[in-house]
Amino acid sequence: MARKYVRHSDDFKRQAVERMKTCSSVRSLAKELDVQRRLLYRWKEELDPTPKEPTADVNDTGQAGRLKQEVVRLEAALGRKTLELNFFKAALQKVGARRQSKQLPGNAESTTRSGK
């Protein structure tokens, strides 16, 4: 049996997200509220989004504030470099695997020999 589309109020969504923070089982809460569990998580993301990248406090002044900003900048750079490194490691492994399979006896070469 197909579920009927129900539009929930913003107040209902806020209350559901608040209860979600303190409940022991999101599955039982979803059943109690007669909504899908993934809908509760979607509401939580919409109403209480977490920042994707950490940022330093704008109000923080002085040396501590500059150091926090520098740490955030360096952590982001480290994350990017780690992604690049993982990409190149995977590419190198694929190239190595191709070279090994071409060197096995009985495999045809990738180029033809000249008629000389």
Steps between C-alpha positions, in 0.01 A plus 500: 500500500647835397544771760310821456716812468479703820650847536622556854516841661830664588403480867441125472839458330679703771337299778586173326866606463515603868357164606745329267791653694387340827335177388670164531375365166432707191321202347246485782454878488431483127247226557334700778478812283397296195779638279791339324826491692695659216253789504594571862866516402418730208312734734790493743741599222272781384432641847836442667768498229858444607774695324686303234836659581603622842542874524671716757291738711464838334480670840821339622774764480873507548760231468266216600253592227769515233639166614155338485449632148840368397421157645169490310676602177774239546253223585305576182822496296602171661162350412536605136853360481387173654229467234754572226741245644231231515402575139858468376563183702195336341606615152853366553364164615284476185797582276712242681232235462473569126877476457512167682222353288680608179828339610355154548617246239259446214343844511498701180695823491310824474684614186584311184857442386631668191566293188880557503 
